[in-house]
Amino acid sequence: QVQLVESGGGLVQVGGSLRLSCAASGRTESRYAMGWFRQAPGKEREFVAAATWSDTTYYADSVKGRFTISRDNAKNTLYLQMNSLKPEDTAVYYCARSMRVLGGPWLRSSNEYDYWGQGTQVTVSE
């Protein structure tokens, strides 16, 4: 079993920044890809970003250039640096561990992830 705990969410004004963290514990194996997803009220969960063990990264078009995913394999921690935040970024953000080791377009699908955190709320106010 793998446990994932997100932190760092909160309330921020438009244009502000937040850094989310996701600490993994249990049977962690850093070779698996990790990702961030988000879900806004009344909407489906959507892909935000993913990173492989070797730091190959993938981003949703809506966050490219504003968000940066990174991972510290020694600390079993995944990060999401979010800059230039917009109201449409408001959502619950979830980190997840993929069943995949190799990177590819499949990392954009939530079906490729088997462990999920409980989520952290990010609210961007006007």
DSSP file with accessible surface (Angstrom, degrees, kcal/mol):
  #  RESIDUE AA STRUCTURE BP1 BP2  ACC     N-H-->O    O-->H-N    N-H-->O    O-->H-N    TCO  KAPPA ALPHA  PHI   PSI    X-CA   Y-CA   Z-CA
    1    1 A Q              0   0  139      0, 0.0    26,-3.2     0, 0.0     2,-0.4   0.000 360.0 360.0 360.0 147.4    0.0    0.0    0.0
    2    2 A V  E     -A   26   0A  11     24,-0.2     2,-0.5    25,-0.1    24,-0.2  -0.991 360.0-155.8-125.1 132.8    1.0    3.6   -0.7
    3    3 A Q  E     -A   25   0A  90     22,-2.7    22,-2.3    -2,-0.4     2,-0.4  -0.935   7.3-167.0-109.6 135.2   -0.3    6.6    1.2
    4    4 A L  E     -A   24   0A   9     -2,-0.5   114,-0.6   112,-0.4     2,-0.5  -0.982   3.3-173.5-123.6 128.9   -0.3   10.0   -0.4
    5    5 A V  E     -A   23   0A  79     18,-2.0    18,-2.5    -2,-0.4     2,-0.2  -0.970   8.6-156.9-127.8 116.6   -0.8   13.2    1.6
    6    6 A E  E     +A   22   0A   7     -2,-0.5     2,-0.3    16,-0.2    16,-0.2  -0.585  17.5 166.7 -88.3 153.4   -1.2   16.6   -0.2
    7    7 A S  E     +A   21   0A  65     14,-2.2    14,-2.7    -2,-0.2   113,-0.1  -0.956  40.9  68.2-153.7 166.7   -0.5   19.9    1.5
    8    8 A G        +     0   0   37     -2,-0.3    11,-0.3     1,-0.3    14,-0.0   0.369  61.8 133.1 103.9  -4.9    0.0   23.5    0.5
    9    9 A G        +     0   0   28     12,-0.1     2,-0.3     9,-0.1    -1,-0.3  -0.186  22.8 118.7 -72.1 171.6   -3.5   24.4   -0.7
   10   10 A G  E     -d  122   0B  29    111,-0.9   113,-2.7   110,-0.1     2,-0.5  -0.989  61.0 -47.2 164.0-166.1   -5.3   27.6    0.3
   11   11 A L  E     +d  123   0B 129     -2,-0.3     2,-0.3   111,-0.2   113,-0.2  -0.864  53.9 166.0-102.1 130.5   -6.8   30.9   -0.8
   12   12 A V  E     -d  124   0B  22    111,-2.6   113,-2.6    -2,-0.5     2,-0.1  -0.979  32.6-113.1-142.9 151.5   -4.8   33.1   -3.1
   13   13 A Q  E >   -d  125   0B 143     -2,-0.3     3,-2.4   111,-0.2    72,-0.2  -0.449  51.2 -75.7 -81.7 160.6   -5.6   36.2   -5.2
   14   14 A V  T 3  S+     0   0   67    111,-2.1    72,-0.2     1,-0.3    -1,-0.2  -0.264 122.0  23.4 -53.6 134.4   -5.5   36.2   -9.0
   15   15 A G  T 3  S+     0   0   48     70,-3.2    69,-0.7     1,-0.3    -1,-0.3   0.310  99.8 120.8  88.7  -7.7   -1.9   36.3  -10.2
   16   16 A G    <   -     0   0   21     -3,-2.4    69,-2.2    69,-0.2     2,-0.3  -0.071  54.7-123.1 -80.8-175.2   -0.6   34.8   -7.0
   17   17 A S        -     0   0   60     66,-0.2     2,-0.3    67,-0.2    66,-0.2  -0.928  20.7-179.6-133.0 151.8    1.4   31.6   -6.4
   18   18 A L  E     - B   0  82A  34     64,-2.1    64,-3.4    -2,-0.3     2,-0.5  -0.978  16.3-146.7-143.8 152.9    1.1   28.4   -4.4
   19   19 A R  E     - B   0  81A 128    -11,-0.3     2,-0.3    -2,-0.3    62,-0.2  -0.976  14.9-159.3-124.1 117.1    3.3   25.3   -4.0
   20   20 A L  E     - B   0  80A   0     60,-2.8    60,-2.2    -2,-0.5     2,-0.3  -0.708   5.5-162.7 -92.8 145.7    1.6   22.0   -3.4
   21   21 A S  E     -AB   7  79A  28    -14,-2.7   -14,-2.2    -2,-0.3     2,-0.4  -0.933   8.0-164.1-124.8 151.9    3.4   19.1   -1.9
   22   22 A a  E     -AB   6  78A   0     56,-2.2    56,-2.5    -2,-0.3     2,-0.5  -0.933   8.8-159.9-137.4 110.9    2.5   15.4   -1.9
   23   23 A A  E     -AB   5  77A  49    -18,-2.5   -18,-2.0    -2,-0.4     2,-0.4  -0.811   7.9-155.7 -94.9 128.2    4.3   13.1    0.6
   24   24 A A  E     +A    4   0A  21     52,-2.9     2,-0.3    -2,-0.5   -20,-0.2  -0.812  17.7 167.8-104.2 141.6    4.4    9.4   -0.2
   25   25 A S  E     +A    3   0A  59    -22,-2.3   -22,-2.7    -2,-0.4     2,-0.4  -0.924  40.1  40.8-144.0 170.0    4.8    6.7    2.4
   26   26 A G  E    S+A    2   0A  51     -2,-0.3     2,-2.4   -24,-0.2   -24,-0.2  -0.744 118.0   3.1  93.4-139.6    4.4    3.0    2.6
   27   27 A R  S    S+     0   0  176    -26,-3.2     2,-0.2    -2,-0.4    -1,-0.1  -0.386  85.3 173.3 -83.7  65.6    5.5    0.8   -0.3
   28   28 A T        -     0   0   42     -2,-2.4     2,-0.4    -4,-0.1    -2,-0.1  -0.539  15.9-177.2 -78.2 137.4    6.9    3.7   -2.2
   29   29 A E    >   -     0   0   71     -2,-0.2     3,-1.7     1,-0.1    -2,-0.0  -0.933  15.5-156.3-134.0 109.7    8.8    3.0   -5.4
   30   30 A S  T 3  S+     0   0   40     -2,-0.4    -1,-0.1     1,-0.3     4,-0.1   0.594  81.6  80.3 -67.8  -8.8   10.2    6.1   -7.0
   31   31 A R  T 3  S+     0   0  122     22,-0.1    22,-0.5    21,-0.1    -1,-0.3   0.700  76.3  89.2 -71.9 -16.6   10.4    4.4  -10.4
   32   32 A Y  S <  S-     0   0   38     -3,-1.7    69,-0.2    20,-0.1    67,-0.1  -0.562  85.2-110.4 -82.2 146.6    6.7    5.0  -11.0
   33   33 A A        -     0   0    0     67,-2.7    65,-3.0    -2,-0.2     2,-0.3  -0.329  31.2-152.8 -68.1 153.6    5.4    8.1  -12.6
   34   34 A M  E     -FE  51  97B  15     17,-2.5    17,-2.9    63,-0.2     2,-0.3  -0.938  13.6-175.1-127.8 154.8    3.5   10.6  -10.4
   35   35 A G  E     -FE  50  96B   0     61,-2.7    61,-2.3    -2,-0.3     2,-0.4  -0.933  22.1-132.7-148.3 165.1    0.8   13.1  -11.4
   36   36 A W  E     +FE  49  95B   0     13,-3.3    12,-2.5    -2,-0.3    13,-1.7  -0.983  24.5 175.9-118.2 136.3   -1.4   15.9  -10.3
   37   37 A F  E     -FE  47  94B   3     57,-2.9    57,-3.0    -2,-0.4     2,-0.3  -0.855  10.2-156.6-127.6 165.4   -5.1   16.1  -11.2
   38   38 A R  E     -FE  46  93B  10      8,-2.4     8,-3.3    -2,-0.3     2,-0.4  -0.987   6.1-160.2-144.0 155.9   -7.8   18.6  -10.2
   39   39 A Q  E     - E   0  92B  67     53,-2.2    53,-2.4    -2,-0.3     6,-0.2  -0.956   7.0-161.8-140.6 118.1  -11.6   18.6   -9.8
   40   40 A A    >   -     0   0   24      4,-0.4     3,-2.3    -2,-0.4    51,-0.1  -0.600  45.5 -75.6 -91.1 158.0  -13.7   21.8   -9.8
   41   41 A P  T 3  S+     0   0  119      0, 0.0    -1,-0.1     0, 0.0     3,-0.1  -0.276 118.6   6.5 -56.0 129.5  -17.3   21.7   -8.5
   42   42 A G  T 3  S+     0   0   92      1,-0.2     2,-0.3    -3,-0.1    -3,-0.0   0.524 113.6 100.3  77.5   5.0  -19.6   20.2  -11.0
   43   43 A K  S <  S-     0   0  145     -3,-2.3    -1,-0.2     1,-0.0     2,-0.1  -0.820  75.1-103.4-121.1 162.7  -16.8   19.1  -13.3
   44   44 A E        -     0   0  170     -2,-0.3    -4,-0.4     1,-0.1     2,-0.1  -0.425  47.6 -89.6 -78.7 157.4  -14.9   15.9  -13.9
   45   45 A R        -     0   0   85     -6,-0.2     2,-0.3    -2,-0.1    -6,-0.2  -0.443  51.7-163.0 -65.2 136.1  -11.5   15.3  -12.6
   46   46 A E  E     -F   38   0B  87     -8,-3.3    -8,-2.4    -2,-0.1     2,-0.1  -0.928  20.9-103.7-128.9 152.4   -8.9   16.5  -15.1
   47   47 A F  E     +F   37   0B  20     -2,-0.3   -10,-0.2    61,-0.3     3,-0.1  -0.430  35.0 169.0 -69.5 140.0   -5.2   16.0  -15.7
   48   48 A V  E     -     0   0B   0    -12,-2.5    12,-2.6     1,-0.4     2,-0.3   0.713  58.7 -28.9-115.2 -56.3   -2.8   18.8  -14.6
   49   49 A A  E     -FG  36  59B   0    -13,-1.7   -13,-3.3    10,-0.2    -1,-0.4  -0.987  48.6-163.4-162.6 157.4    0.7   17.5  -14.8
   50   50 A A  E     -FG  35  58B   0      8,-2.1     8,-2.3    -2,-0.3     2,-0.4  -0.985   2.4-163.9-146.7 155.5    2.8   14.4  -14.5
   51   51 A A  E     -FG  34  57B   0    -17,-2.9   -17,-2.5    -2,-0.3     6,-0.2  -0.997  11.7-142.1-142.7 135.5    6.5   13.5  -14.0
   52   52 A T    >   -     0   0    4      4,-2.3     3,-2.1    -2,-0.4   -20,-0.1  -0.358  39.4 -96.5 -84.4 174.5    8.4   10.3  -14.6
   53   53 A W  T 3  S+     0   0  134    -22,-0.5    20,-0.1    48,-0.5   -21,-0.1   0.859 128.1  51.4 -58.8 -34.2   11.2    9.0  -12.3
   54   54 A S  T 3  S-     0   0   78    -23,-0.1    -1,-0.3     2,-0.1     3,-0.1   0.223 123.3-105.8 -91.0  14.5   13.7   10.6  -14.8
   55   55 A D    <   +     0   0   93     -3,-2.1     2,-0.5     1,-0.3    -2,-0.1   0.710  64.0 154.8  71.0  23.3   11.9   14.0  -14.6
   56   56 A T        -     0   0   67      2,-0.0    -4,-2.3     1,-0.0     2,-0.3  -0.731  32.1-154.8 -73.8 130.3   10.2   13.8  -18.0
   57   57 A T  E     -G   51   0B  59     -2,-0.5     2,-0.4    -6,-0.2    -6,-0.2  -0.807  20.5-167.6-118.6 154.7    7.2   16.1  -17.6
   58   58 A Y  E     -G   50   0B  49     -8,-2.3    -8,-2.1    -2,-0.3     2,-0.3  -0.991  10.4-171.3-136.8 142.3    3.8   16.5  -19.1
   59   59 A Y  E     -G   49   0B  35     -2,-0.4   -10,-0.2   -10,-0.2     2,-0.2  -0.974  27.6-113.7-136.0 149.2    1.3   19.3  -18.7
   60   60 A A    >>  -     0   0   13    -12,-2.6     3,-1.6    -2,-0.3     4,-1.2  -0.526  35.7-119.0 -70.5 147.2   -2.2   20.1  -19.6
   61   61 A D  T 34 S+     0   0  132      1,-0.3     3,-0.3     2,-0.2    -1,-0.1   0.845 111.2  63.6 -57.9 -32.9   -2.4   23.0  -22.1
   62   62 A S  T 34 S+     0   0   58      1,-0.2    -1,-0.3     3,-0.0   -14,-0.1   0.684 113.9  30.5 -68.8 -17.9   -4.3   25.1  -19.6
   63   63 A V  T X> S+     0   0    0     -3,-1.6     3,-2.4   -15,-0.2     4,-2.3   0.482  84.6 126.3-118.2  -5.7   -1.4   25.2  -17.1
   64   64 A K  T 3< S+     0   0  116     -4,-1.2     4,-0.1    -3,-0.3   -15,-0.0  -0.285  80.9  16.6 -60.2 131.8    1.6   25.0  -19.4
   65   65 A G  T 34 S+     0   0   82      2,-0.5    -1,-0.3     1,-0.1     3,-0.1   0.252 125.9  58.4  89.7 -13.7    4.0   27.8  -18.7
   66   66 A R  T <4 S+     0   0   27     -3,-2.4    17,-1.9     1,-0.2     2,-0.3   0.693  99.2  52.7-114.5 -34.4    2.4   28.6  -15.4
   67   67 A F  E  <  -C   82   0A   3     -4,-2.3    -2,-0.5    15,-0.2     2,-0.4  -0.816  60.4-164.5-106.9 148.6    2.7   25.3  -13.4
   68   68 A T  E     -C   81   0A  74     13,-2.5    13,-3.0    -2,-0.3     2,-0.4  -0.988   4.8-157.6-134.0 123.4    5.9   23.3  -12.8
   69   69 A I  E     +C   80   0A   6     -2,-0.4     2,-0.3    11,-0.2    11,-0.2  -0.783  21.7 162.4 -96.6 141.8    5.9   19.7  -11.5
   70   70 A S  E     -C   79   0A  48      9,-1.7     9,-3.3    -2,-0.4     2,-0.4  -0.970  19.7-152.2-151.1 164.4    8.9   18.3   -9.8
   71   71 A R  E     -C   78   0A  29     -2,-0.3     2,-0.6     7,-0.2     7,-0.2  -0.998  12.5-152.8-143.8 144.4    9.8   15.4   -7.6
   72   72 A D  E >>> -C   77   0A  51      5,-3.0     5,-1.9    -2,-0.4     3,-0.6  -0.916  14.5-173.2-113.8  98.3   12.4   14.7   -4.9
   73   73 A N  G >45S+     0   0   42     -2,-0.6     3,-0.5     1,-0.2    -1,-0.1   0.829  82.2  58.6 -65.7 -31.3   12.8   10.9   -5.1
   74   74 A A  G 345S+     0   0   94      1,-0.2    -1,-0.2    -3,-0.1    -2,-0.0   0.841 115.1  36.6 -66.1 -31.3   15.0   10.8   -2.1
   75   75 A K  G <45S-     0   0  138     -3,-0.6    -1,-0.2     2,-0.2   -51,-0.2   0.382 105.4-127.3 -99.1   0.0   12.2   12.4    0.0
   76   76 A N  T <<5 +     0   0   59     -4,-0.6   -52,-2.9    -3,-0.5     2,-0.4   0.910  64.3 137.4  52.5  45.8    9.4   10.6   -1.8
   77   77 A T  E   < -BC  23  72A  25     -5,-1.9    -5,-3.0   -54,-0.2     2,-0.4  -0.980  42.2-159.2-130.2 137.1    7.8   13.9   -2.4
   78   78 A L  E     -BC  22  71A   2    -56,-2.5   -56,-2.2    -2,-0.4     2,-0.3  -0.884  14.7-163.1-111.1 142.5    6.0   15.4   -5.4
   79   79 A Y  E     -BC  21  70A  29     -9,-3.3    -9,-1.7    -2,-0.4     2,-0.4  -0.892  15.7-164.7-125.7 156.1    5.6   19.1   -5.9
   80   80 A L  E     -BC  20  69A   0    -60,-2.2   -60,-2.8    -2,-0.3     2,-0.6  -0.890   9.6-161.5-139.7 106.8    3.5   21.4   -8.0
   81   81 A Q  E     -BC  19  68A  60    -13,-3.0   -13,-2.5    -2,-0.4     2,-0.6  -0.814  11.8-166.0 -86.8 121.1    4.6   25.0   -8.2
   82   82 A M  E     +BC  18  67A   0    -64,-3.4   -64,-2.1    -2,-0.6     2,-0.3  -0.946  11.1 173.4-117.1 116.0    1.6   27.1   -9.4
   83   83 A N        +     0   0   56    -17,-1.9   -66,-0.2    -2,-0.6   -67,-0.2  -0.770  59.0  23.3-115.8 164.3    2.2   30.7  -10.7
   84   84 A S  S    S-     0   0   68    -69,-0.7    -1,-0.2    -2,-0.3   -68,-0.2   0.904  84.6-159.1  48.9  49.7    0.0   33.3  -12.3
   85   85 A L        -     0   0    1    -69,-2.2   -70,-3.2    -3,-0.2   -69,-0.2  -0.267   8.7-160.1 -66.5 145.7   -3.0   31.6  -10.8
   86   86 A K    >   -     0   0   84    -72,-0.2     3,-2.3    -3,-0.1     4,-0.3  -0.838  32.8-108.2-121.1 159.1   -6.4   32.3  -12.4
   87   87 A P  G >  S+     0   0   36      0, 0.0     3,-1.9     0, 0.0    37,-0.3   0.857 117.9  63.1 -56.3 -34.0  -10.0   31.8  -11.0
   88   88 A E  G 3  S+     0   0  124      1,-0.3   -48,-0.0   -48,-0.0    -3,-0.0   0.561  89.3  69.4 -70.8  -6.3  -10.4   28.8  -13.3
   89   89 A D  G <  S+     0   0    0     -3,-2.3    -1,-0.3     2,-0.0     2,-0.2   0.529  70.8 119.1 -83.6  -7.1   -7.6   27.1  -11.4
   90   90 A T    <   +     0   0   34     -3,-1.9     2,-0.3    -4,-0.3    33,-0.2  -0.422  42.5 105.0 -62.4 124.7   -9.9   26.8   -8.4
   91   91 A A  E    S- H   0 122B   2     31,-2.0    31,-2.7    -2,-0.2     2,-0.5  -0.966  76.7 -79.3-179.1 170.7  -10.4   23.1   -7.6
   92   92 A V  E     -EH  39 121B  35    -53,-2.4   -53,-2.2    -2,-0.3     2,-0.5  -0.862  48.7-146.2 -88.8 127.7   -9.4   20.3   -5.3
   93   93 A Y  E     -EH  38 120B   0     27,-3.0    27,-2.0    -2,-0.5     2,-0.4  -0.854  15.3-169.2-103.1 132.0   -6.0   19.1   -6.3
   94   94 A Y  E     -E   37   0B  39    -57,-3.0   -57,-2.9    -2,-0.5     2,-0.3  -0.937  11.4-150.0-119.7 138.0   -5.1   15.5   -6.0
   95   95 A a  E     -E   36   0B   0     -2,-0.4    22,-2.3   -59,-0.2     2,-0.3  -0.779  22.2-177.5 -99.9 156.1   -1.7   13.8   -6.4
   96   96 A A  E     -EI  35 116B   0    -61,-2.3   -61,-2.7    -2,-0.3     2,-0.5  -0.993  25.6-127.9-151.4 151.4   -1.6   10.2   -7.7
   97   97 A R  E     -EI  34 115B  21     18,-2.3    17,-2.1    -2,-0.3    18,-1.3  -0.910  29.6-134.9-104.9 129.4    0.9    7.5   -8.3
   98   98 A S  E     - I   0 113B   0    -65,-3.0    15,-0.3    -2,-0.5    14,-0.0  -0.352  11.0-136.9 -78.0 159.1    0.8    5.9  -11.8
   99   99 A M  S    S+     0   0   93     13,-3.1     2,-0.3   -67,-0.1    14,-0.1   0.449  85.1  86.7 -85.2  -3.8    0.9    2.2  -12.5
  100  100 A R        -     0   0   94     12,-0.5   -67,-2.7     1,-0.1    -2,-0.2  -0.733  53.2-172.2-102.8 148.0    3.4    3.1  -15.3
  101  101 A V  S    S+     0   0   58     -2,-0.3   -48,-0.5   -69,-0.2     2,-0.2   0.790  72.4  68.3 -97.5 -43.8    7.1    3.6  -15.2
  102  102 A L  S    S-     0   0  133    -50,-0.1     2,-0.1     1,-0.1   -69,-0.1  -0.493  83.4-120.4 -82.0 147.0    7.6    5.0  -18.7
  103  103 A G        +     0   0   24     -2,-0.2    -1,-0.1     3,-0.1    -2,-0.1  -0.417  50.4 120.7 -81.1 158.2    6.3    8.3  -19.7
  104  104 A G  S >  S-     0   0    6     -2,-0.1     3,-1.9     1,-0.1     4,-0.1  -0.935  75.7 -65.2 166.2 177.0    3.8    8.9  -22.5
  105  105 A P  G >  S+     0   0   94      0, 0.0     3,-1.9     0, 0.0     4,-0.2   0.730 116.6  76.3 -61.6 -19.7    0.4   10.3  -23.3
  106  106 A W  G >  S+     0   0   85      1,-0.3     3,-1.9     2,-0.2     6,-0.3   0.739  77.3  74.4 -62.7 -22.4   -1.2    7.6  -21.1
  107  107 A L  G <  S+     0   0    0     -3,-1.9    -1,-0.3     1,-0.3   -58,-0.1   0.622  83.5  68.5 -68.2  -9.6   -0.2    9.6  -18.1
  108  108 A R  G <  S+     0   0  102     -3,-1.9     2,-0.5    -4,-0.1   -61,-0.3   0.570  85.6  84.9 -82.5  -8.2   -2.9   12.1  -18.9
  109  109 A S  S X  S-     0   0   42     -3,-1.9     3,-1.9    -4,-0.2   -63,-0.1  -0.816  70.4-147.8-100.0 130.8   -5.6    9.5  -18.0
  110  110 A S  G >  S+     0   0   49     -2,-0.5     3,-1.6     1,-0.3    -1,-0.1   0.738  95.3  73.9 -65.3 -18.9   -6.7    9.0  -14.4
  111  111 A N  G 3  S+     0   0  127      1,-0.3    -1,-0.3    -5,-0.1    -4,-0.1   0.680  86.6  63.5 -67.1 -16.3   -7.2    5.3  -15.3
  112  112 A E  G <  S+     0   0   44     -3,-1.9   -13,-3.1    -6,-0.3   -12,-0.5   0.344  90.6  81.7 -89.4   6.4   -3.4    4.9  -15.3
  113  113 A Y  E <   +I   98   0B  10     -3,-1.6   -15,-0.3   -15,-0.3     3,-0.1  -0.931  47.7 178.7-118.4 136.5   -3.1    5.8  -11.6
  114  114 A D  E     +     0   0B  61    -17,-2.1     2,-0.4    -2,-0.4   -16,-0.1   0.609  66.9  52.3-112.7 -16.5   -3.7    3.4   -8.7
  115  115 A Y  E     -I   97   0B  54    -18,-1.3   -18,-2.3  -114,-0.1     2,-0.3  -0.988  63.3-177.2-125.2 137.7   -3.0    5.4   -5.6
  116  116 A W  E     -I   96   0B  76     -2,-0.4  -112,-0.4   -20,-0.2   -20,-0.2  -0.950  19.7-131.2-132.8 147.1   -4.6    8.8   -4.8
  117  117 A G        -     0   0   11    -22,-2.3  -112,-0.2    -2,-0.3     3,-0.1  -0.277  34.1-105.7 -82.8 179.8   -4.3   11.4   -2.1
  118  118 A Q        -     0   0  115   -114,-0.6  -113,-0.1     1,-0.2   -24,-0.1   0.623  62.4-117.1 -85.6 -13.9   -7.2   12.9   -0.3
  119  119 A G        -     0   0   12    -24,-0.1     2,-0.4   -27,-0.0   -25,-0.2   0.079  15.5-123.7  97.5 153.5   -6.9   16.2   -2.1
  120  120 A T  E     - H   0  93B  22    -27,-2.0   -27,-3.0  -113,-0.1     2,-0.3  -1.000  25.6-119.7-136.5 135.3   -6.1   19.8   -1.1
  121  121 A Q  E     - H   0  92B  89     -2,-0.4  -111,-0.9   -29,-0.2     2,-0.5  -0.583  23.9-171.9 -80.5 131.7   -8.3   22.8   -1.9
  122  122 A V  E     -dH  10  91B   0    -31,-2.7   -31,-2.0    -2,-0.3     2,-0.5  -0.992   5.0-176.4-120.2 123.4   -7.0   25.6   -4.0
  123  123 A T  E     -d   11   0B  50   -113,-2.7  -111,-2.6    -2,-0.5     2,-0.6  -0.987   8.4-164.8-124.4 124.0   -9.2   28.7   -4.3
  124  124 A V  E     -d   12   0B   7     -2,-0.5     2,-0.3   -37,-0.3  -111,-0.2  -0.941  13.5-158.4-110.3 118.4   -8.2   31.7   -6.5
  125  125 A S  E      d   13   0B  40   -113,-2.6  -111,-2.1    -2,-0.6    -2,-0.0  -0.691 360.0 360.0-100.8 151.9  -10.2   34.8   -5.8
  126  126 A E              0   0  183     -2,-0.3    -1,-0.1  -113,-0.2   -40,-0.0  -0.341 360.0 360.0 -69.8 360.0  -10.7   37.8   -8.1
